[in-house]
Amino acid sequence: MHARRLVLFTIILIVLAGCSGSESGKEKPSYTPVPDQDLFAQIDQLPGLVSSDITFNDSFPEYGYVGRVVIDPQADAQKTLDTLYAILRQGRPDAGIGISGSQGDGGVEFELLPGSGVGTPDQLEERYGPQPGDGAPPAD
């Protein structure tokens, strides 16, 4: 009986140790993330962007930036979305990005990332490099 208690106690300690030091299951970043409000303010100043409604969703499993943007009909939608994603990479660590866009009468998908504009942390790192990034899209 004593051995079972010891094993159970050890398992509980291991589980608790795995949960400590993290926020919503995420490790602390090795950089200071730019606050969300600062990121959103940068995005609102993007040329070619008519409006944006972006938030951060920290509920599991949706950990990431989500929202909608309206792009000016005369703007290069892909360049605008690429810059927007690069800006958001300065934010929370390992956050996904799922932004839907519209331009004129139609929707716009971010063609540089597969999956209808939804960027997983791995896809985002491949495109923009490790976080925090500098807010500029890569030169293609």
DSSP file (Angstrom, degrees, kcal/mol; ACC not computed):
  #  RESIDUE AA STRUCTURE BP1 BP2  ACC     N-H-->O    O-->H-N    N-H-->O    O-->H-N    TCO  KAPPA ALPHA  PHI   PSI    X-CA   Y-CA   Z-CA
    1    1 A M     >        0   0    0      0, 0.0     4,-1.9     0, 0.0     5,-0.2   0.000 360.0 360.0 360.0 -40.5    0.0    0.0    0.0
    2    2 A H  H  >  +     0   0    0      1,-0.2     4,-2.0     2,-0.2     5,-0.1   0.873 360.0  53.4 -63.5 -37.5    2.8    2.4    0.9
    3    3 A A  H  > S+     0   0    0      2,-0.2     4,-2.4     1,-0.2    -1,-0.2   0.879 106.5  52.3 -66.2 -38.7    4.5    1.7   -2.6
    4    4 A R  H  > S+     0   0    0      2,-0.2     4,-2.8     1,-0.2     5,-0.2   0.914 109.5  49.0 -63.7 -42.7    1.2    2.6   -4.4
    5    5 A R  H  X S+     0   0    0     -4,-1.9     4,-2.8     1,-0.2    -1,-0.2   0.906 110.9  50.6 -63.0 -41.0    1.0    5.9   -2.5
    6    6 A L  H  X S+     0   0    0     -4,-2.0     4,-2.2     2,-0.2    -2,-0.2   0.917 112.1  46.6 -64.1 -42.9    4.6    6.7   -3.4
    7    7 A V  H  X S+     0   0    0     -4,-2.4     4,-2.4     2,-0.2    -2,-0.2   0.928 114.0  48.0 -64.4 -45.6    4.0    6.0   -7.1
    8    8 A L  H  X S+     0   0    0     -4,-2.8     4,-2.3     1,-0.2    -2,-0.2   0.913 112.0  49.6 -61.5 -43.7    0.8    8.0   -7.1
    9    9 A F  H  X S+     0   0    0     -4,-2.8     4,-2.2     1,-0.2    -1,-0.2   0.898 110.6  50.5 -62.6 -41.1    2.6   10.9   -5.3
   10   10 A T  H  X S+     0   0    0     -4,-2.2     4,-2.2     2,-0.2    -2,-0.2   0.904 109.8  50.0 -63.9 -42.9    5.5   10.8   -7.8
   11   11 A I  H  X S+     0   0    0     -4,-2.4     4,-2.4     1,-0.2    -2,-0.2   0.916 110.1  50.5 -62.5 -43.6    3.1   10.8  -10.8
   12   12 A I  H  X S+     0   0    0     -4,-2.3     4,-2.6     1,-0.2    -1,-0.2   0.910 109.9  50.4 -61.9 -42.0    1.2   13.8   -9.3
   13   13 A L  H  X S+     0   0    0     -4,-2.2     4,-2.5     2,-0.2    -1,-0.2   0.894 110.2  50.0 -62.9 -40.0    4.6   15.7   -8.8
   14   14 A I  H  X S+     0   0    0     -4,-2.2     4,-1.9     2,-0.2    -2,-0.2   0.921 112.0  47.5 -65.2 -43.8    5.6   15.0  -12.4
   15   15 A V  H  X S+     0   0    0     -4,-2.4     4,-1.2     1,-0.2    -2,-0.2   0.928 113.7  47.2 -63.3 -45.5    2.3   16.3  -13.8
   16   16 A L  H  X S+     0   0    0     -4,-2.6     4,-1.3     1,-0.2     3,-0.3   0.885 109.7  53.3 -64.9 -38.3    2.5   19.4  -11.6
   17   17 A A  H  < S+     0   0    0     -4,-2.5    -1,-0.2     1,-0.2    -2,-0.2   0.873 106.5  53.5 -64.3 -36.6    6.1   20.0  -12.6
   18   18 A G  H  < S+     0   0    0     -4,-1.9    -1,-0.2     1,-0.2    -2,-0.2   0.781 110.5  47.5 -68.1 -26.9    5.1   19.9  -16.3
   19   19 A C  H >< S+     0   0    0     -4,-1.2     3,-0.8    -3,-0.3    -1,-0.2   0.698  92.9  94.0 -87.1 -21.0    2.4   22.5  -15.7
   20   20 A S  T 3< S+     0   0    0     -4,-1.3     3,-0.1     1,-0.2    -3,-0.0  -0.381  81.5  25.9 -76.3 152.2    4.5   25.0  -13.8
   21   21 A G  T 3  S+     0   0    0      1,-0.2     7,-0.6    -2,-0.1     2,-0.3   0.642 101.0  99.9  76.7  15.3    6.2   27.9  -15.5
   22   22 A S  E <   -A   27   0A   0     -3,-0.8     2,-0.5     5,-0.1    -1,-0.2  -0.951  61.4-142.2-133.2 156.1    3.8   28.0  -18.4
   23   23 A E  E >  S-A   26   0A   0      3,-2.2     3,-1.9    -2,-0.3    -3,-0.0  -0.970  88.6 -17.9-117.0 118.4    0.9   30.2  -19.4
   24   24 A S  T 3  S-     0   0    0     -2,-0.5    -1,-0.2     1,-0.3     3,-0.1   0.851 129.1 -54.0  54.4  36.3   -1.9   28.3  -21.2
   25   25 A G  T 3  S+     0   0    0      1,-0.3     2,-0.4    -6,-0.2    -1,-0.3   0.535 113.6 121.1  79.2   5.5    0.5   25.5  -21.9
   26   26 A K  E <   -A   23   0A   0     -3,-1.9    -3,-2.2     1,-0.0    -1,-0.3  -0.828  61.1-124.8-106.3 141.8    3.0   27.8  -23.5
   27   27 A E  E     -A   22   0A   0     -2,-0.4    -5,-0.1    -5,-0.2    -6,-0.1  -0.411  39.9 -89.9 -76.0 157.9    6.6   28.3  -22.4
   28   28 A K        -     0   0    0     -7,-0.6    -1,-0.1    -2,-0.1     2,-0.0  -0.463  49.4-114.2 -66.6 138.5    7.9   31.8  -21.6
   29   29 A P        -     0   0    0      0, 0.0    -1,-0.1     0, 0.0    63,-0.0  -0.331   8.1-130.1 -72.7 158.1    9.3   33.4  -24.8
   30   30 A S  S    S+     0   0    0    101,-0.1     2,-0.3     2,-0.0    -2,-0.0   0.260  93.1  47.1 -88.4  11.5   13.0   34.2  -25.0
   31   31 A Y  S    S-     0   0    0    101,-0.0   100,-0.0     0, 0.0     0, 0.0  -0.904  94.9 -99.3-141.6 168.0   12.0   37.8  -26.1
   32   32 A T        -     0   0    0     -2,-0.3    -2,-0.0    60,-0.0    60,-0.0  -0.840  42.3-133.5 -94.0 111.5    9.6   40.4  -25.0
   33   33 A P        -     0   0    0      0, 0.0    58,-0.2     0, 0.0    59,-0.1  -0.317  20.9-110.5 -63.5 144.3    6.5   40.2  -27.1
   34   34 A V        -     0   0    0     56,-2.4    58,-0.1    98,-0.1     5,-0.1  -0.602  46.4-101.1 -69.0 131.7    5.1   43.5  -28.5
   35   35 A P    >>  -     0   0    0      0, 0.0     4,-2.1     0, 0.0     3,-0.6  -0.225  26.6-118.6 -57.4 145.1    1.8   44.1  -26.7
   36   36 A D  H 3> S+     0   0    0      1,-0.3     4,-2.9     2,-0.2     5,-0.2   0.881 112.6  55.4 -53.1 -44.4   -1.3   43.2  -28.7
   37   37 A Q  H 3> S+     0   0    0      1,-0.2     4,-1.9     2,-0.2    -1,-0.3   0.868 107.8  49.7 -61.8 -35.5   -2.6   46.8  -28.7
   38   38 A D  H <> S+     0   0    0     -3,-0.6     4,-2.1     2,-0.2    -1,-0.2   0.903 111.5  48.9 -67.6 -40.8    0.7   48.1  -30.2
   39   39 A L  H  X S+     0   0    0     -4,-2.1     4,-2.3     2,-0.2    -2,-0.2   0.939 111.6  48.8 -61.7 -46.9    0.5   45.4  -32.9
   40   40 A F  H  X S+     0   0    0     -4,-2.9     4,-2.3     1,-0.2    -1,-0.2   0.862 109.5  52.7 -64.2 -35.2   -3.1   46.3  -33.8
   41   41 A A  H  X S+     0   0    0     -4,-1.9     4,-0.8    -5,-0.2    -1,-0.2   0.899 108.9  49.9 -66.3 -40.2   -2.2   50.0  -33.9
   42   42 A Q  H >< S+     0   0    0     -4,-2.1     3,-0.8     1,-0.2     4,-0.2   0.916 111.0  50.0 -61.6 -42.7    0.6   49.2  -36.4
   43   43 A I  H >< S+     0   0    0     -4,-2.3     3,-1.9     1,-0.2    -2,-0.2   0.903 104.1  57.7 -64.3 -41.7   -1.8   47.2  -38.5
   44   44 A D  H 3< S+     0   0    0     -4,-2.3    -1,-0.2     1,-0.3    -2,-0.2   0.729 104.8  53.7 -61.7 -20.6   -4.4   50.0  -38.5
   45   45 A Q  T << S+     0   0    0     -4,-0.8    -1,-0.3    -3,-0.8    -2,-0.2   0.438  79.8 123.7 -92.6  -1.1   -1.7   52.2  -40.1
   46   46 A L    X   -     0   0    0     -3,-1.9     3,-1.6    -4,-0.2     2,-0.1  -0.373  68.2-116.3 -63.4 132.4   -0.9   49.8  -43.0
   47   47 A P  T 3  S+     0   0    0      0, 0.0     3,-0.1     0, 0.0    -1,-0.1  -0.453 100.9  26.8 -64.0 140.7   -1.3   51.4  -46.4
   48   48 A G  T 3  S+     0   0    0      1,-0.2    24,-2.8    -2,-0.1     2,-0.6   0.390  91.8 117.1  88.7  -4.7   -4.0   49.7  -48.3
   49   49 A L  E <   -B   71   0B   0     -3,-1.6    22,-0.2    22,-0.2    -1,-0.2  -0.872  38.3-177.9-101.5 122.1   -6.0   48.6  -45.3
   50   50 A V  E     -     0   0B   0     20,-2.7     2,-0.3    -2,-0.6    21,-0.2   0.904  68.3 -17.9 -81.8 -45.7   -9.5   50.0  -45.0
   51   51 A S  E     -B   70   0B   0     19,-1.5    19,-2.7     2,-0.0     2,-0.3  -0.989  56.3-159.9-157.7 159.4  -10.3   48.4  -41.6
   52   52 A S  E     -B   69   0B   0     -2,-0.3     2,-0.3    17,-0.2    17,-0.2  -0.997  11.0-173.3-145.0 147.5   -9.3   45.6  -39.3
   53   53 A D  E     +B   68   0B   0     15,-2.7    15,-1.7    -2,-0.3     2,-0.4  -0.763  30.0 158.2-137.9  87.9  -11.0   43.7  -36.5
   54   54 A I  E     +B   67   0B   0     -2,-0.3     2,-0.3    13,-0.2    13,-0.2  -0.922   9.2 167.9-120.0 138.5   -8.2   41.5  -35.0
   55   55 A T  E     -B   66   0B   0     11,-2.7    11,-2.3    -2,-0.4     2,-0.5  -0.849  34.9-110.4-135.8 172.9   -8.1   39.9  -31.5
   56   56 A F  E     -B   65   0B   0     -2,-0.3     2,-0.6     9,-0.2     9,-0.2  -0.951  23.5-158.5-109.3 129.2   -6.1   37.3  -29.7
   57   57 A N  E     +B   64   0B   0      7,-3.2     7,-2.1    -2,-0.5    -2,-0.0  -0.923  14.2 175.4-107.9 112.2   -7.9   34.1  -28.8
   58   58 A D        +     0   0    0     -2,-0.6     2,-0.3     5,-0.2     5,-0.2   0.256  41.1 115.2-102.4  13.8   -6.1   32.3  -26.0
   59   59 A S  S >  S-     0   0    0      3,-0.2     3,-1.4     5,-0.1     4,-0.1  -0.643  76.4 -73.8 -83.8 141.4   -8.6   29.5  -25.6
   60   60 A F  T 3  S+     0   0    0      1,-0.3    -2,-0.1    -2,-0.3    -1,-0.1  -0.516 112.7   8.0 -70.2 136.9   -7.4   26.0  -26.3
   61   61 A P  T 3  S+     0   0    0      0, 0.0    -1,-0.3     0, 0.0    -2,-0.0  -0.904 120.2  67.1 -98.4  16.0   -6.8   24.9  -29.1
   62   62 A E    <   +     0   0    0     -3,-1.4    -5,-0.3     2,-0.0     2,-0.3   0.182  59.4 158.3 -85.7  17.6   -7.3   28.2  -30.9
   63   63 A Y        +     0   0    0     -5,-0.2    33,-2.0    -4,-0.1     2,-0.3  -0.186  42.5  72.7 -49.8 100.7   -4.2   30.0  -29.4
   64   64 A G  E    S-Bc  57  96B   0     -7,-2.1    -7,-3.2    -2,-0.3     2,-0.5  -0.979  86.1 -64.4 172.1 176.8   -3.7   32.7  -32.0
   65   65 A Y  E     +Bc  56  97B   0     31,-2.6    33,-3.1    -2,-0.3     2,-0.3  -0.757  52.5 174.2 -88.0 129.8   -4.5   36.0  -33.6
   66   66 A V  E     +Bc  55  98B   0    -11,-2.3   -11,-2.7    -2,-0.5     2,-0.3  -0.934  15.7  92.6-134.8 156.3   -7.9   35.9  -35.4
   67   67 A G  E     -Bc  54  99B   0     31,-1.5    33,-2.7    -2,-0.3     2,-0.3  -0.968  55.9 -76.5 156.2-167.9  -10.1   38.4  -37.2
   68   68 A R  E     -Bc  53 100B   0    -15,-1.7   -15,-2.7    -2,-0.3     2,-0.3  -0.946  28.0-169.5-129.5 147.1  -11.1   40.1  -40.4
   69   69 A V  E     -Bc  52 101B   0     31,-2.1    33,-1.7    -2,-0.3     2,-0.5  -0.978  14.3-145.1-133.5 151.0   -9.6   42.9  -42.5
   70   70 A V  E     -Bc  51 102B   0    -19,-2.7   -20,-2.7    -2,-0.3   -19,-1.5  -0.977  19.3-156.4-115.4 125.3  -10.9   44.9  -45.4
   71   71 A I  E     -Bc  49 103B   0     31,-3.1    33,-0.6    -2,-0.5   -22,-0.2  -0.837  25.4-105.1-106.7 136.6   -8.4   45.8  -48.1
   72   72 A D    >   -     0   0    0    -24,-2.8     3,-1.7    -2,-0.4    -1,-0.1  -0.290  28.6-124.5 -55.6 137.1   -8.7   48.7  -50.4
   73   73 A P  T 3  S+     0   0    0      0, 0.0    -1,-0.1     0, 0.0     4,-0.1   0.763 110.9  51.2 -57.9 -25.3   -9.6   47.6  -53.9
   74   74 A Q  T 3  S+     0   0    0      2,-0.1     2,-0.1     3,-0.0    -2,-0.1   0.570  94.2  95.4 -88.4  -9.2   -6.5   49.3  -55.4
   75   75 A A  S <  S-     0   0    0     -3,-1.7     2,-1.0   -27,-0.2     3,-0.1  -0.394  86.4-106.8 -83.9 157.8   -4.1   47.7  -52.9
   76   76 A D     >  -     0   0    0      1,-0.2     4,-2.3    -2,-0.1     5,-0.2  -0.754  33.8-162.5 -79.9 102.8   -1.9   44.6  -53.4
   77   77 A A  H  > S+     0   0    0     -2,-1.0     4,-2.6     1,-0.2     5,-0.2   0.870  84.3  51.1 -61.1 -40.4   -3.8   42.3  -51.1
   78   78 A Q  H  > S+     0   0    0      2,-0.2     4,-2.5     1,-0.2    -1,-0.2   0.907 111.3  47.5 -67.2 -40.5   -1.0   39.7  -50.8
   79   79 A K  H  > S+     0   0    0      2,-0.2     4,-2.3     1,-0.2    -1,-0.2   0.908 112.7  50.0 -65.2 -41.6    1.5   42.3  -49.9
   80   80 A T  H  X S+     0   0    0     -4,-2.3     4,-2.3     2,-0.2    -2,-0.2   0.934 113.9  44.1 -62.4 -47.0   -0.9   43.8  -47.3
   81   81 A L  H  X S+     0   0    0     -4,-2.6     4,-2.6     2,-0.2     5,-0.2   0.887 111.5  54.0 -66.6 -38.4   -1.6   40.5  -45.7
   82   82 A D  H  X S+     0   0    0     -4,-2.5     4,-2.2    -5,-0.2    -1,-0.2   0.917 111.1  45.5 -61.3 -43.8    2.1   39.5  -45.8
   83   83 A T  H  X S+     0   0    0     -4,-2.3     4,-2.2     2,-0.2    -2,-0.2   0.906 111.3  53.1 -66.1 -41.6    3.0   42.7  -43.9
   84   84 A L  H  X S+     0   0    0     -4,-2.3     4,-2.2     1,-0.2    -2,-0.2   0.930 110.5  46.5 -58.7 -47.3    0.1   42.1  -41.5
   85   85 A Y  H  X S+     0   0    0     -4,-2.6     4,-1.4     1,-0.2    -1,-0.2   0.900 110.4  53.3 -63.3 -41.0    1.3   38.6  -40.6
   86   86 A A  H  < S+     0   0    0     -4,-2.2    49,-0.5     1,-0.2     4,-0.3   0.886 108.4  50.4 -62.8 -38.1    4.9   39.8  -40.2
   87   87 A I  H >< S+     0   0    0     -4,-2.2     3,-1.8    48,-0.3    -1,-0.2   0.935 107.9  52.1 -63.5 -46.0    3.7   42.4  -37.8
   88   88 A L  H >< S+     0   0    0     -4,-2.2     3,-1.9     1,-0.3    -1,-0.2   0.755  94.7  71.8 -64.7 -23.1    1.8   39.8  -35.7
   89   89 A R  T 3< S+     0   0    0     -4,-1.4    -1,-0.3     1,-0.3    -2,-0.2   0.650  87.4  65.1 -66.2 -13.7    4.9   37.6  -35.5
   90   90 A Q  T <  S+     0   0    0     -3,-1.8   -56,-2.4    -4,-0.3    -1,-0.3   0.537  98.8  69.9 -81.1  -6.4    6.3   40.2  -33.1
   91   91 A G  S <  S-     0   0    0     -3,-1.9     3,-0.1   -58,-0.2   -57,-0.1   0.408  95.3  -3.6 -90.0-138.8    3.6   39.3  -30.7
   92   92 A R  S >  S-     0   0    0    -58,-0.1     3,-1.2     1,-0.1    -1,-0.2  -0.170  80.6 -98.1 -61.3 143.3    2.8   36.3  -28.6
   93   93 A P  T 3  S-     0   0    0      0, 0.0    -1,-0.1     0, 0.0    -3,-0.1  -0.339  96.8  -4.1 -67.6 139.7    5.1   33.2  -28.9
   94   94 A D  T 3  S+     0   0    0      1,-0.2     2,-0.3    -5,-0.1    28,-0.1   0.742  89.4 157.6  54.1  29.5    4.0   30.3  -31.1
   95   95 A A    <   -     0   0    0     -3,-1.2   -31,-0.3    -7,-0.1    -1,-0.2  -0.669  36.6-133.7 -83.9 136.9    0.6   32.0  -31.9
   96   96 A G  E     -c   64   0B   0    -33,-2.0   -31,-2.6    -2,-0.3     2,-0.4  -0.356  15.2-138.9 -75.9 168.1   -1.2   30.9  -35.0
   97   97 A I  E     +cD  65 119B   0     22,-2.3    22,-3.9   -33,-0.2     2,-0.4  -0.991  23.2 172.7-134.7 126.3   -2.7   33.5  -37.3
   98   98 A G  E     +cD  66 118B   0    -33,-3.1   -31,-1.5    -2,-0.4     2,-0.5  -0.794  13.1 163.2-134.5  91.8   -6.1   33.2  -38.9
   99   99 A I  E     -c   67   0B   0     18,-1.0     2,-0.4    -2,-0.4    11,-0.3  -0.931  21.3-157.4-113.6 127.8   -7.1   36.4  -40.7
  100  100 A S  E     -c   68   0B   0    -33,-2.7   -31,-2.1    -2,-0.5     2,-0.3  -0.864  17.2-165.2-101.7 141.0   -9.9   36.5  -43.3
  101  101 A G  E     -cE  69 108B   0      7,-1.1     7,-2.7    -2,-0.4     2,-0.3  -0.858  13.2-162.4-125.3 157.6   -9.8   39.3  -45.7
  102  102 A S  E     -cE  70 107B   0    -33,-1.7   -31,-3.1    -2,-0.3     2,-0.4  -0.988   4.0-175.7-136.3 150.1  -12.1   40.9  -48.2
  103  103 A Q  E >   -cE  71 106B   0      3,-3.0     3,-1.8    -2,-0.3     2,-0.3  -0.949  65.3 -34.6-146.3 119.8  -11.3   43.2  -51.1
  104  104 A G  T 3  S-     0   0    0    -33,-0.6   -33,-0.0    -2,-0.4   -32,-0.0  -0.516 126.1 -23.1  66.2-129.5  -14.1   44.8  -53.2
  105  105 A D  T 3  S+     0   0    0     -2,-0.3     2,-0.3    -3,-0.1    -1,-0.2   0.408 126.1  65.5 -94.7   2.2  -16.9   42.3  -53.5
  106  106 A G  E <  S-E  103   0B   0     -3,-1.8    -3,-3.0     1,-0.0     2,-0.1  -0.778  79.4-103.4-127.2 167.6  -14.9   39.2  -52.8
  107  107 A G  E     -E  102   0B   0     -2,-0.3     2,-0.4    -5,-0.2    -5,-0.3  -0.472  28.5-144.2 -82.0 158.1  -12.8   37.4  -50.2
  108  108 A V  E     -E  101   0B   0     -7,-2.7    -7,-1.1    -2,-0.1     2,-0.4  -0.992   7.5-159.9-127.4 127.9   -9.1   37.3  -50.2
  109  109 A E        -     0   0    0     -2,-0.4     2,-1.2    -9,-0.1     8,-0.1  -0.849  28.6-116.4-103.9 144.4   -6.9   34.3  -49.2
  110  110 A F    >   -     0   0    0     -2,-0.4     3,-1.4   -11,-0.3     7,-0.5  -0.684  30.8-168.4 -80.0 100.9   -3.3   34.7  -48.2
  111  111 A E  T 3  S+     0   0    0     -2,-1.2    -1,-0.2     1,-0.3     4,-0.1   0.649  75.2  70.4 -71.1 -17.4   -1.8   32.7  -51.0
  112  112 A L  T 3  S+     0   0    0      1,-0.1    -1,-0.3   -34,-0.1    -2,-0.1   0.636 100.9  50.0 -78.0 -11.6    1.7   32.5  -49.5
  113  113 A L  S <> S-     0   0    0     -3,-1.4     4,-0.8     6,-0.0     5,-0.1  -0.994  87.9-128.5-124.3 128.2    0.4   30.2  -46.7
  114  114 A P  T  4 S+     0   0    0      0, 0.0     4,-0.1     0, 0.0    -2,-0.0  -0.370  81.3  59.8 -68.7 153.6   -1.6   27.1  -47.5
  115  115 A G  T >4 S-     0   0    0      2,-0.1     3,-1.4     1,-0.1    -4,-0.0   0.831 121.4 -65.7 100.4  38.0   -4.9   26.7  -45.7
  116  116 A S  T 34 S-     0   0    0      1,-0.3     3,-0.1    -3,-0.1    -5,-0.1   0.857 102.5 -48.4  56.7  40.6   -7.0   29.7  -46.5
  117  117 A G  T 3< S+     0   0    0     -4,-0.8   -18,-1.0    -7,-0.5     2,-0.6   0.537 101.5 133.3  82.9   5.2   -4.8   32.2  -44.8
  118  118 A V  E <   -D   98   0B   0     -3,-1.4     2,-0.6   -20,-0.2   -20,-0.3  -0.817  40.2-159.3 -92.9 121.5   -4.4   30.3  -41.6
  119  119 A G  E     -D   97   0B   0    -22,-3.9   -22,-2.3    -2,-0.6    -4,-0.1  -0.886   1.6-154.6-105.8 118.7   -0.8   30.2  -40.5
  120  120 A T     >  -     0   0    0     -2,-0.6     4,-2.9   -24,-0.2     5,-0.3  -0.485  35.3-104.5 -79.9 159.6    0.3   27.6  -38.1
  121  121 A P  H  > S+     0   0    0      0, 0.0     4,-2.3     0, 0.0     5,-0.2   0.879 122.7  50.0 -52.8 -39.5    3.4   28.4  -35.9
  122  122 A D  H  > S+     0   0    0      2,-0.2     4,-2.1     1,-0.2     5,-0.1   0.921 112.2  46.3 -66.3 -43.3    5.6   26.1  -38.1
  123  123 A Q  H  > S+     0   0    0      1,-0.2     4,-2.0     2,-0.2    -1,-0.2   0.905 113.0  50.5 -63.7 -41.0    4.4   27.7  -41.3
  124  124 A L  H  X S+     0   0    0     -4,-2.9     4,-3.3     1,-0.2     5,-0.4   0.894 109.8  49.4 -66.3 -39.8    4.9   31.1  -39.9
  125  125 A E  H  X S+     0   0    0     -4,-2.3     4,-2.0    -5,-0.3    -1,-0.2   0.892 109.7  52.0 -66.6 -37.8    8.4   30.3  -38.8
  126  126 A E  H  < S+     0   0    0     -4,-2.1    -1,-0.2    -5,-0.2    -2,-0.2   0.895 118.9  36.4 -63.7 -38.5    9.2   29.0  -42.2
  127  127 A R  H  < S+     0   0    0     -4,-2.0    -2,-0.2    -5,-0.1    -1,-0.2   0.914 133.7  21.4 -80.1 -44.6    8.0   32.2  -43.8
  128  128 A Y  H  < S-     0   0    0     -4,-3.3    -3,-0.2     1,-0.3    -2,-0.2   0.457 101.0-125.0-109.3  -3.2    9.1   34.8  -41.3
  129  129 A G     <  -     0   0    0     -4,-2.0    -1,-0.3    -5,-0.4    -2,-0.1  -0.257  55.8 -24.1  83.6-177.4   11.9   33.2  -39.4
  130  130 A P  S >  S-     0   0    0      0, 0.0     3,-0.6     0, 0.0   -41,-0.0  -0.270  89.6 -63.9 -67.7 153.8   12.1   32.8  -35.6
  131  131 A Q  T 3  S+     0   0    0      1,-0.3   -41,-0.1     2,-0.1  -101,-0.1  -0.453 108.4  37.6 -71.9 150.7   10.2   35.1  -33.4
  132  132 A P  T 3  S-     0   0    0      0, 0.0    -1,-0.3     0, 0.0     3,-0.2  -0.978  77.5-179.9 -91.5 -12.0   10.0   38.0  -32.6
  133  133 A G    <   -     0   0    0     -3,-0.6    -4,-0.1     1,-0.2    -2,-0.1  -0.061  41.0 -98.3  73.2 174.3   10.8   39.1  -36.2
  134  134 A D        -     0   0    0      2,-0.3    -1,-0.2    -3,-0.0   -47,-0.1   0.306  51.7-104.1-116.8   7.8   11.0   42.7  -37.2
  135  135 A G  S    S+     0   0    0    -49,-0.5   -48,-0.3     1,-0.3   -49,-0.1   0.563  87.0 112.5  83.6   6.7    7.6   43.3  -38.6
  136  136 A A        -     0   0    0    -50,-0.2    -2,-0.3    -8,-0.1    -1,-0.3  -0.939  67.4-122.7-115.1 134.8    8.7   43.2  -42.3
  137  137 A P        -     0   0    0      0, 0.0   -54,-0.1     0, 0.0    -9,-0.1  -0.357  40.0 -94.8 -68.4 155.1    7.8   40.4  -44.7
  138  138 A P        -     0   0    0      0, 0.0     2,-0.5     0, 0.0   -10,-0.0  -0.336  39.4-106.2 -68.0 152.1   10.7   38.5  -46.3
  139  139 A A              0   0    0      1,-0.1    -3,-0.0    -3,-0.1     0, 0.0  -0.674 360.0 360.0 -77.9 127.1   11.9   39.7  -49.7
  140  140 A D              0   0    0     -2,-0.5    -1,-0.1    -3,-0.0     0, 0.0   0.422 360.0 360.0 -98.0 360.0   10.8   37.2  -52.3
